[in-house]
């Protein structure tokens, strides 16, 4: 339930629109031009003119960018700034504590400061650019970012096209001029541009309109995604069937197919989503689920995260820290619905979802970090958890990382099954999401969300002590994952020797060897150890990350040989023997392990109804979805 006295009063913080108050002058407009013609050399150029009065001026490079949940910058990729006024270069000083803030003195007789920047893209490609405006601009300190207005221009390489949620004012040759918008709208509206780009309307006749924009390093990018268009249209219909209203004028799925060496990377926005997925032959079977899951997750964010946002994550500028304690709602609920909607729309199979749930539950239950760090703390400490994921620390499983996504999927499954039980199947988490995101159709806005809002809305669906349940899960340091949601859905977690090829770990094109649930090891195909699970046989034998397995039971290492040795150990009392390279020295490690290969699966509990089937069932018939 929206708390009218408190919630709607915050609409004055509407982030994506600047209200025109009678009698108040329009704020001055910052002119920004970004030149992409050096993209092939991995360099972007930006020039801006910032209106300013004579005297001290501080300009800032955005530190806490929306959706990153951390001070991401990235300042280290910035070259510049070079500041000038009236044709004369200005001296500036960096703040000694806030390294992304620059101070200068504006001379008398000028009305603007010109700034030149260059930026090295975090991921560079010859034929495409995924432009986040926050990476190529500065903004003046002291004015709320909702009141700052920017007129952006984009210079494209010859023959390139672009896609964005911004409205185009005019084009002249290869230069595009966009309608002036608030700084918040600009940063919330990335541009994907490239030589090979196609724009595909989705769900013709649907209001508001939707568009799929695909850009690729290779010609004919539509060939990769065109067969999935009916599923994308079903995704739109399925989510709208749940939430009922929308808070955007139009929506753009921006997708970059960015080469074999790329990782999947996504970022949510109010009226668009920015998605980068690798284009790799070995990913053909999982590509629909990989892309579909990313699209579903980020699309849900337009409602949960962008429209309804944890109050602690709403700030008046991009230098203030965001308080991320409620990422379990922002990201956890979104991750749950991303998986559910991918199945409902046909972008992923129910079997894949079951496999992912099994892997999540099995992995989280063996995660040593659970014994010392709660989910709530992992959300508060999220910026450091990201470093754990990106750096691949030796004892990564002893740290929290993406648990506000992964473990919260299991918690929200528990909440969903309990809602269904309390209402005899008449209501569910769908009703909670609909109530949480209720309101009038219209342009983007932000409404703050508190823990009390979540509990109150859940009680609207079905009365229960939701505060106790959520706090119990968020603050627990129990060593094992609560599988209450899986059990309540009529399933149980089991292990058997058969790998589940559609499981959580199987998106790696290098076919990583997964022995997490037997030896407690994750290895590269060449035998290099990537992860050691604390408390499991490999850790007890003193193996560590970076060591390289040379032989298994005196036979040259391979994934097949390791599997065969584990299988043989079921009927043998002989220990498993590994010859391992440790910093160039060869050492022998032995395991008194006879459990064989063990991989997690979900198995139906006889006599119980299939709650997962009910959760994953489409809400809109395919024919009706296509007609929208």
C-alpha positions in Angstrom: 0.0 0.0 0.0 1.2 3.5 -0.8 1.4 5.6 2.3 -0.4 8.6 1.0 0.5 11.2 3.6 4.2 10.2 3.4 4.8 8.5 0.0 3.0 10.8 -2.5 4.4 13.9 -0.8 7.7 12.8 -2.1 6.6 13.1 -5.7 8.1 16.6 -5.5 11.4 14.7 -5.9 10.2 13.4 -9.3 13.6 12.7 -10.8 12.9 12.7 -14.4 11.0 15.9 -14.9 11.7 19.5 -13.9 8.5 21.3 -12.9 7.9 24.7 -14.5 6.8 26.9 -11.6 4.9 30.1 -12.6 7.0 33.1 -12.1 10.3 31.2 -11.8 12.9 31.6 -14.6 13.9 28.5 -16.5 17.2 27.2 -15.2 20.2 27.8 -17.5 21.1 24.9 -19.9 24.5 23.2 -20.0 25.5 22.5 -23.6 27.2 19.1 -24.0 28.7 17.6 -27.1 30.1 14.1 -27.2 32.1 12.9 -30.2 32.2 9.2 -30.9 34.3 9.3 -34.0 37.4 8.1 -32.2 35.6 5.1 -30.8 37.8 2.7 -32.9 40.8 4.1 -31.0 39.0 3.5 -27.7 38.5 7.2 -26.9 35.5 9.4 -26.5 35.6 13.2 -26.6 33.3 15.5 -24.7 33.0 19.3 -24.6 30.5 21.2 -22.5 29.6 24.8 -21.7 28.5 25.3 -18.1 26.7 28.5 -17.3 28.4 30.2 -14.4 28.6 33.5 -12.4 32.0 35.1 -11.7 33.6 33.8 -8.6 34.3 30.3 -7.2 32.9 27.3 -9.1 33.1 23.6 -8.2 32.2 21.0 -10.8 31.8 17.3 -10.0 32.3 14.1 -11.9 29.3 11.8 -10.9 30.4 9.4 -8.2 27.4 7.4 -7.2 25.7 6.6 -10.5 22.1 5.2 -10.3 22.0 1.4 -10.6 25.7 0.8 -9.7 25.0 0.9 -5.9 28.5 2.1 -5.2 30.9 5.0 -5.9 31.8 3.7 -9.4 33.0 6.9 -11.2 34.9 5.6 -13.1 37.3 8.5 -12.5 40.4 6.5 -13.5 39.1 6.4 -17.1 38.8 10.2 -17.3 41.4 12.3 -19.2 41.0 15.9 -18.2 39.3 18.2 -17.4 40.6 21.2 -19.3 38.7 24.3 -18.3 38.5 27.7 -20.1 36.5 30.8 -20.1 36.4 33.7 -22.6 39.1 31.8 -24.6 41.6 31.6 -21.7 42.5 28.4 -20.0 41.6 28.3 -16.3 43.6 26.8 -13.5 41.8 24.4 -11.3 42.4 22.4 -8.2 41.2 18.9 -7.3 39.6 18.6 -3.9 42.1 16.9 -1.6 39.4 14.5 -0.2 36.7 14.3 -2.9 39.0 13.5 -5.9 36.1 13.8 -8.3 35.4 17.5 -7.5 37.3 20.3 -9.3 37.4 23.9 -8.2 38.2 27.0 -10.3 37.6 30.8 -10.2 35.3 32.1 -12.9 36.7 35.5 -14.2 34.6 38.6 -14.4 32.9 39.3 -17.7 32.1 35.7 -18.7 28.9 33.8 -18.4 30.1 30.2 -18.8 33.0 27.8 -18.3 34.0 25.5 -21.1 35.2 22.1 -20.2 37.0 19.5 -22.4 37.1 15.8 -21.4 38.3 12.6 -22.9 37.2 9.2 -21.7 38.5 5.7 -22.2 35.5 3.4 -22.4 35.4 0.5 -19.9 34.7 -1.9 -22.8 35.8 -0.8 -26.3 34.7 -2.1 -29.7 35.5 -0.9 -33.2 31.9 -0.8 -34.4 29.8 0.1 -31.4 29.6 2.3 -28.4 27.4 1.9 -25.3 27.4 5.5 -24.0 26.6 6.2 -20.4 26.3 10.0 -20.2 27.6 10.0 -16.6 31.0 9.0 -17.9 31.5 12.0 -20.1 30.2 15.0 -18.2 30.7 17.2 -15.1 28.0 19.1 -13.3 28.1 22.3 -11.1 27.9 21.7 -7.4 25.2 23.3 -5.2 22.1 22.8 -7.4 19.9 19.7 -7.1 20.5 17.5 -10.1 16.7 17.6 -10.9 17.1 21.4 -11.5 20.1 21.1 -13.8 19.2 21.0 -17.5 21.5 19.7 -20.3 21.2 20.0 -24.1 23.2 17.0 -25.4 24.6 16.5 -28.9 26.1 13.4 -30.3 28.6 13.2 -33.2 28.5 9.8 -34.8 31.0 8.1 -37.1 29.9 8.1 -40.7 27.2 5.4 -41.3 26.4 4.8 -37.7 22.9 4.6 -36.2 21.8 5.1 -32.6 19.1 4.1 -30.1 18.0 5.9 -26.9 15.0 6.9 -24.9 15.9 10.6 -25.4 13.8 12.6 -27.8 15.7 13.8 -30.9 15.3 17.5 -31.6 17.1 17.6 -35.0 19.9 16.0 -36.9 22.5 17.6 -39.2 24.7 15.2 -41.1 26.2 12.8 -38.5 25.4 15.1 -35.5 22.3 14.4 -33.4 20.8 17.0 -31.1 18.5 15.9 -28.4 15.8 17.8 -26.6 17.1 19.5 -23.4 16.3 17.4 -20.3 17.2 17.4 -16.6 20.6 16.0 -15.7 18.8 13.0 -14.1 16.9 12.2 -17.3 20.1 12.5 -19.3 22.1 10.1 -17.0 19.1 7.8 -17.0 19.0 7.6 -20.8 22.0 5.8 -22.3 22.7 5.7 -26.0 23.7 2.6 -27.9 25.3 3.4 -31.3 27.0 1.5 -34.0 27.7 0.6 -37.6 25.4 -2.5 -37.4 22.2 -1.5 -35.6 18.6 -2.5 -36.0 15.5 -1.1 -34.2 12.5 -3.5 -33.9 9.1 -2.3 -32.7 7.7 -4.6 -30.1 4.0 -5.4 -29.3 2.6 -3.1 -32.0 -0.3 -1.1 -30.8 0.7 -1.4 -27.1 0.7 1.8 -25.1 3.2 3.0 -24.2 5.3 1.9 -27.2 8.3 -0.4 -26.8 11.3 -0.9 -29.0 14.2 -3.4 -29.2 17.4 -1.8 -30.3 20.2 -4.3 -31.1 23.8 -3.3 -32.0 26.6 -5.7 -32.9 30.2 -5.8 -33.9 29.0 -8.0 -36.8 26.5 -7.3 -39.7 22.9 -8.3 -39.4 22.4 -8.3 -35.6 18.7 -8.9 -36.0 19.4 -12.5 -37.1 20.4 -13.3 -33.5 17.4 -11.8 -31.8 14.5 -11.8 -34.4 13.3 -15.3 -33.5 12.9 -14.2 -29.9 10.7 -11.2 -30.6 7.4 -13.0 -29.8 8.9 -13.9 -26.4 9.9 -10.3 -25.8 6.4 -9.3 -26.6 5.1 -11.9 -24.1 7.5 -10.5 -21.5 5.9 -7.1 -21.9 2.4 -8.5 -21.7 3.2 -10.8 -18.7 4.7 -8.0 -16.6 1.9 -5.5 -17.4 -0.6 -8.2 -16.4 1.0 -8.2 -13.0 1.7 -4.5 -12.3 -1.2 -3.0 -14.2 0.3 0.5 -14.6 3.5 2.0 -16.0 5.6 5.0 -15.2 7.4 5.7 -18.5 6.4 7.4 -21.8 8.0 4.7 -24.0 10.5 1.9 -23.4 13.6 0.8 -25.2 15.5 -2.4 -24.7 19.1 -1.5 -25.7 21.1 -4.7 -26.5 24.7 -4.9 -27.5 26.1 -8.2 -28.9 29.6 -7.4 -28.0 32.0 -10.1 -29.0 33.3 -13.4 -27.7 35.4 -11.9 -24.9 32.7 -10.0 -23.3 30.8 -10.7 -20.1 27.1 -10.1 -19.6 26.6 -6.6 -18.2 23.3 -4.8 -17.6 22.1 -1.5 -16.1 18.5 -0.5 -15.4 16.9 2.8 -16.4 13.4 4.3 -16.1 12.6 4.2 -19.8 15.3 1.9 -21.2 17.6 -0.9 -20.2 21.3 -1.3 -21.2 22.3 -4.9 -21.8 25.6 -6.3 -23.1 25.7 -10.0 -23.8 28.6 -12.0 -25.4 28.2 -13.4 -28.9 29.8 -16.8 -28.7 29.0 -20.0 -30.6 29.1 -22.1 -27.4 26.3 -20.0 -25.9 23.8 -20.8 -28.6 21.7 -23.0 -26.4 21.6 -20.6 -23.4 21.5 -17.4 -25.4 17.7 -17.0 -25.1 17.8 -17.5 -21.4 20.9 -15.4 -20.9 19.4 -12.4 -22.8 15.9 -13.0 -21.7 16.8 -13.2 -18.0 18.7 -9.9 -18.3 15.9 -8.2 -20.2 13.3 -9.4 -17.7 15.3 -8.4 -14.7 16.0 -4.9 -16.0 12.5 -4.4 -17.2 11.1 -5.1 -13.7 13.5 -2.5 -12.4 11.5 0.2 -14.1 8.9 -0.5 -11.5 10.9 -1.8 -8.6 14.0 0.2 -8.1 13.4 3.2 -10.5 9.7 4.0 -9.6 9.5 2.5 -6.1 13.0 3.1 -4.7 14.4 2.5 -1.2 14.3 5.8 0.6 18.0 5.6 1.5 18.9 5.4 -2.1 17.3 8.8 -3.0 19.8 11.7 -3.0 19.9 15.2 -4.3 23.1 14.8 -6.2 25.5 12.1 -7.4 28.2 12.8 -4.8 26.1 11.7 -1.8 26.3 8.1 -0.7 23.4 5.8 -1.3 22.3 3.7 1.7 21.9 0.3 0.2 20.5 -1.6 3.1 17.3 -2.4 1.2 19.0 -3.9 -1.9 17.3 -7.1 -0.8 14.1 -5.4 -2.1 15.6 -3.4 -5.0 17.7 -6.3 -6.4 16.4 -9.4 -4.6 12.8 -9.0 -5.6 13.8 -7.9 -9.1 16.0 -11.0 -9.5 13.1 -13.3 -8.4 10.7 -11.8 -10.9 13.4 -11.7 -13.6 13.6 -15.5 -13.3 9.9 -16.0 -13.1 9.0 -13.7 -16.0 11.7 -15.3 -18.2 9.8 -18.6 -17.8 6.3 -17.1 -18.2 7.4 -15.4 -21.4 9.1 -18.6 -22.8 12.6 -17.0 -22.8 13.7 -19.7 -20.3 12.3 -23.2 -19.5 10.8 -24.3 -16.2 13.5 -26.9 -16.1 16.2 -24.3 -16.3 14.6 -22.3 -13.5 14.4 -25.5 -11.4 18.1 -26.1 -12.0 19.1 -22.6 -11.1 17.1 -22.8 -7.9 18.8 -26.1 -7.0 22.3 -24.6 -7.7 21.4 -21.5 -5.7 20.2 -23.4 -2.7 23.1 -25.9 -2.8 25.8 -23.2 -3.2 24.4 -20.8 -0.6 24.0 -23.7 1.9 27.8 -24.3 1.6 28.8 -20.7 1.8 31.0 -20.1 4.8 30.2 -16.3 4.7 26.7 -17.1 6.0 28.3 -18.0 9.4 29.6 -14.5 10.0 27.8 -12.0 7.7 24.1 -11.5 7.4 22.2 -10.7 4.3 21.4 -7.3 5.7 25.1 -6.6 6.2 25.9 -7.8 2.7 23.4 -5.2 1.3 25.0 -2.4 3.4 28.5 -3.5 2.3 27.5 -4.1 -1.3 30.2 -1.9 -2.8 32.9 -4.1 -1.3 31.0 -7.3 -2.2 31.3 -6.2 -5.8 35.0 -6.0 -5.4 35.0 -9.7 -4.2 33.2 -10.7 -7.4 35.4 -8.7 -9.7 38.7 -9.6 -8.1 38.0 -13.3 -7.7 39.5 -13.5 -4.2 41.0 -16.8 -3.2 38.4 -17.4 -0.5 35.5 -15.8 -2.3 32.9 -18.2 -0.8 34.0 -16.9 2.6 32.8 -13.4 1.6 29.4 -12.2 0.7 29.0 -11.2 -2.9 25.8 -11.2 -5.0 23.7 -12.7 -2.2 21.2 -9.8 -2.1 20.3 -11.2 -5.6 20.8 -14.9 -5.3 19.9 -15.8 -1.7 17.0 -13.3 -1.8 15.5 -15.3 -4.7 15.0 -18.2 -2.1 13.6 -15.8 0.4 11.1 -14.2 -2.0 10.1 -17.7 -3.1 9.3 -18.5 0.5 7.2 -15.3 0.8 5.4 -16.1 -2.5 4.5 -19.7 -1.4 3.4 -18.5 2.0 1.1 -15.9 0.5 -0.4 -18.5 -1.6 -0.9 -20.9 1.4 -2.4 -18.1 3.6 -5.0 -17.3 0.9 -5.7 -20.8 -0.4 -4.0 -20.0 -3.7 -6.1 -16.9 -4.3 -3.3 -14.3 -3.9 0.4 -14.3 -4.4 3.5 -12.1 -4.6 2.0 -10.8 -7.9 -0.6 -9.0 -5.8 2.2 -7.6 -3.6 4.1 -6.2 -6.6 0.9 -4.8 -8.1 0.0 -3.0 -4.8 3.6 -1.8 -4.3 3.8 -0.3 -7.8 0.3 1.1 -7.9 -0.4 4.6 -9.2 -1.5 6.4 -12.3 0.0 5.8 -15.8 2.4 8.6 -16.7 6.0 9.7 -17.1 8.8 8.6 -14.8 8.7 9.5 -11.2 10.2 8.2 -7.9 8.4 7.2 -4.8 10.4 6.2 -1.7 10.0 2.8 -0.1 10.6 1.8 3.5 10.7 -1.5 5.3 7.3 -0.5 6.8 5.9 0.0 3.3 7.0 -3.6 2.4 5.5 -5.1 5.5 2.3 -3.1 5.2 1.8 -4.0 1.6 2.4 -7.7 2.3 -0.2 -7.5 5.1 -2.7 -6.1 2.6 -2.3 -9.3 0.6 -2.4 -11.6 3.6 -2.0 -10.7 7.3 1.1 -12.3 8.8 4.1 -11.4 10.9 6.0 -10.4 7.8 8.4 -8.2 9.8 9.6 -11.1 11.8 10.0 -13.4 8.8 11.9 -10.8 6.8 14.1 -9.7 9.7 14.8 -13.3 10.5 16.1 -14.0 7.0 18.0 -10.7 6.7 19.7 -11.0 10.1 20.4 -14.7 10.2 23.9 -16.1 10.4 22.8 -19.7 10.3 25.2 -21.9 8.4 22.7 -23.4 6.0 20.2 -21.8 3.6 16.5 -22.1 4.6 14.9 -24.1 1.9 11.4 -23.4 3.2 10.3 -21.9 -0.1 11.4 -24.8 -2.2 9.8 -27.3 0.2 6.6 -25.3 0.4 6.5 -25.3 -3.4 6.4 -29.1 -3.3 10.0 -29.8 -4.1 13.2 -30.8 -2.3 16.9 -30.4 -2.9 18.7 -33.7 -3.8 22.1 -34.6 -5.3 23.0 -37.2 -7.9 25.9 -37.9 -10.3 24.3 -36.4 -13.3 25.4 -32.8 -14.1 22.5 -30.5 -14.9 23.7 -28.8 -18.1 21.4 -25.9 -17.7 22.5 -25.1 -14.2 23.5 -21.8 -12.6 27.3 -22.3 -13.4 27.0 -23.4 -17.0 27.1 -20.0 -18.9 30.9 -20.0 -19.0 32.0 -20.6 -22.6 35.2 -22.1 -21.3 33.3 -25.0 -19.8 34.5 -24.6 -16.2 34.8 -27.9 -14.3 32.3 -27.8 -11.4 33.1 -30.1 -8.5 31.7 -27.8 -5.8 29.4 -30.3 -4.3 31.8 -33.2 -4.2 35.4 -32.2 -3.7 34.5 -28.6 -3.1 36.5 -27.3 -6.1 35.8 -25.1 -9.1 38.5 -25.5 -11.8 39.3 -24.3 -15.2 39.5 -26.9 -18.0 43.3 -26.9 -17.7 43.1 -27.9 -14.0 43.8 -24.5 -12.5 41.8 -24.1 -9.3 39.4 -21.1 -9.3 37.6 -21.7 -6.1 37.9 -23.8 -2.9 34.8 -24.3 -0.8 35.7 -23.9 2.9 34.9 -27.0 5.0 34.8 -29.3 2.0 37.4 -32.1 1.2 39.6 -30.0 -1.0 40.0 -27.3 1.7 40.6 -29.9 4.4 43.4 -31.3 2.2 44.9 -27.7 2.1 44.4 -27.0 -1.6 44.2 -23.4 -2.6 43.2 -21.1 -5.5 45.8 -20.7 -8.2 47.2 -24.2 -7.8 47.0 -26.4 -10.9 46.1 -30.1 -10.9 48.5 -32.1 -13.1 47.3 -35.7 -12.6 44.3 -37.4 -11.1 45.0 -40.9 -9.7 48.3 -40.8 -11.7 46.5 -40.0 -15.0 46.9 -36.7 -16.8 44.3 -34.2 -15.7 41.2 -33.6 -17.7 37.6 -33.0 -16.7 36.7 -36.5 -18.0 39.5 -38.1 -15.9 38.4 -36.3 -12.8 34.8 -37.5 -13.3 36.0 -41.0 -13.9 38.1 -41.0 -10.8 35.2 -39.8 -8.6 33.0 -42.4 -10.0 35.6 -45.2 -9.4 35.9 -44.0 -5.8 32.4 -45.1 -5.1 33.5 -48.7 -5.2 37.0 -48.4 -3.9 38.6 -47.8 -0.5 41.7 -46.2 -2.1 42.1 -42.5 -1.6 41.8 -40.0 -4.5 45.3 -38.8 -5.4 46.0 -35.4 -7.1 49.4 -34.3 -8.3 49.3 -30.5 -8.0 51.6 -27.7 -9.1 52.0 -25.2 -6.2 54.1 -22.2 -7.4 56.0 -24.5 -9.7 56.7 -27.2 -7.1 54.8 -30.5 -7.5 53.0 -31.8 -4.4 50.7 -34.8 -3.9 47.3 -34.4 -2.2 45.2 -37.3 -1.1 41.4 -37.4 -0.3 39.6 -40.0 1.6 36.5 -39.2 -0.4 34.1 -41.8 -1.8 31.0 -39.8 -2.5 31.3 -39.7 -6.3 30.1 -36.8 -8.3 27.3 -34.8 -6.7 25.2 -32.2 -8.5 22.2 -30.5 -7.1 18.7 -31.0 -8.5 15.1 -30.4 -7.4 12.9 -33.4 -7.0 9.2 -33.4 -6.5 7.8 -34.3 -3.1 5.2 -37.1 -3.6 1.7 -36.1 -2.7 2.3 -32.4 -2.6 1.0 -29.9 -5.3 3.5 -28.4 -7.6 3.8 -24.8 -6.4 6.5 -23.9 -8.8 4.3 -24.8 -11.7 1.7 -22.3 -10.4 4.3 -19.6 -9.9 5.9 -20.0 -13.3 2.6 -20.4 -15.3 1.9 -17.6 -17.8 -0.8 -15.1 -16.8 -1.5 -14.1 -20.4 -2.3 -16.6 -23.1 0.4 -16.4 -25.9 -2.2 -15.4 -28.5 -3.5 -12.6 -26.3 0.1 -11.4 -25.6 0.8 -11.3 -29.4 -2.3 -9.3 -30.0 -1.4 -6.5 -27.6 
